[in-house]
Amino acid sequence: MATPKTKKPRKWAQKIKTVSTFPPPGTFKRNAKSVARIMASKKVSPKGLGSGIRMLSMYINRAGKNLDPAQKKELEKAKHILQRKNAKKSAKR
C-alpha cells in the first residue's frame, strides 16, 4: 500500500495580492532615506506610516534569503526611520 504524497504547505504570503496602493518599481533598491520618504508618502501609504512599515516588513520577509545582505540592512534602516517618525507623530497627539 503506497502512502499518498503530501503537498508542502504554501506560505500565507504567497496569497497576498494588493491592487490598492503599492510603491513605484525600484523603490526597494534605493538607499534607506529614499525608501523611507517614498513609503511615508500619502500616495503609497494613505492610511499612515504604519501601513508603510508593514509593506516594508512584508517585502523583507518575502524576499528572504534571496535579498542581498547589504540591501536588507538598508531596508531595515528605512524601517527604523519610519518607526521613529511614527513614534514622534504619536507622541505629539
GIBELQUI-V957901 format. One record per residue. N is the residue number from 1. RES is the residue in one letter. SS is DSSP state (alpha for helix, beta for strand, coil for the rest). NEAR is the number of other C-alpha atoms within 12 Angstrom. Layout:
n->N res->RES ss->SS near->NEAR
n->N res->RES ss->SS near->NEAR
This chain:
n->1 res->M ss->coil near->3
n->2 res->A ss->coil near->4
n->3 res->T ss->coil near->5
n->4 res->P ss->coil near->6
n->5 res->K ss->coil near->6
n->6 res->T ss->coil near->7
n->7 res->K ss->coil near->6
n->8 res->K ss->coil near->6
n->9 res->P ss->coil near->8
n->10 res->R ss->coil near->10
n->11 res->K ss->coil near->10
n->12 res->W ss->alpha near->11
n->13 res->A ss->alpha near->18
n->14 res->Q ss->alpha near->14
n->15 res->K ss->alpha near->9
n->16 res->I ss->coil near->13
n->17 res->K ss->coil near->10
n->18 res->T ss->coil near->11
n->19 res->V ss->coil near->8
n->20 res->S ss->coil near->11
n->21 res->T ss->coil near->18
n->22 res->F ss->coil near->26
n->23 res->P ss->coil near->29
n->24 res->P ss->coil near->16
n->25 res->P ss->coil near->11
n->26 res->G ss->coil near->12
n->27 res->T ss->alpha near->25
n->28 res->F ss->alpha near->36
n->29 res->K ss->alpha near->26
n->30 res->R ss->coil near->23
n->31 res->N ss->coil near->23
n->32 res->A ss->alpha near->26
n->33 res->K ss->alpha near->23
n->34 res->S ss->alpha near->23
n->35 res->V ss->alpha near->34
n->36 res->A ss->alpha near->37
n->37 res->R ss->alpha near->26
n->38 res->I ss->alpha near->33
n->39 res->M ss->alpha near->39
n->40 res->A ss->alpha near->33
n->41 res->S ss->coil near->24
n->42 res->K ss->coil near->18
n->43 res->K ss->coil near->19
n->44 res->V ss->coil near->29
n->45 res->S ss->coil near->26
n->46 res->P ss->coil near->18
n->47 res->K ss->coil near->18
n->48 res->G ss->coil near->22
n->49 res->L ss->alpha near->33
n->50 res->G ss->alpha near->29
n->51 res->S ss->alpha near->27
n->52 res->G ss->alpha near->36
n->53 res->I ss->alpha near->34
n->54 res->R ss->alpha near->25
n->55 res->M ss->alpha near->34
n->56 res->L ss->alpha near->38
n->57 res->S ss->alpha near->26
n->58 res->M ss->alpha near->21
n->59 res->Y ss->alpha near->28
n->60 res->I ss->alpha near->28
n->61 res->N ss->alpha near->20
n->62 res->R ss->alpha near->19
n->63 res->A ss->alpha near->19
n->64 res->G ss->alpha near->15
n->65 res->K ss->alpha near->12
n->66 res->N ss->alpha near->13
n->67 res->L ss->coil near->19
n->68 res->D ss->coil near->15
n->69 res->P ss->alpha near->14
n->70 res->A ss->alpha near->16
n->71 res->Q ss->alpha near->24
n->72 res->K ss->alpha near->28
n->73 res->K ss->alpha near->19
n->74 res->E ss->alpha near->26
n->75 res->L ss->alpha near->36
n->76 res->E ss->alpha near->29
n->77 res->K ss->alpha near->26
n->78 res->A ss->alpha near->36
n->79 res->K ss->alpha near->37
n->80 res->H ss->alpha near->25
n->81 res->I ss->alpha near->29
n->82 res->L ss->alpha near->35
n->83 res->Q ss->alpha near->26
n->84 res->R ss->alpha near->19
n->85 res->K ss->alpha near->24
n->86 res->N ss->alpha near->22
n->87 res->A ss->alpha near->15
n->88 res->K ss->alpha near->13
n->89 res->K ss->alpha near->14
n->90 res->S ss->alpha near->13
n->91 res->A ss->alpha near->9
n->92 res->K ss->alpha near->8
n->93 res->R ss->coil near->7
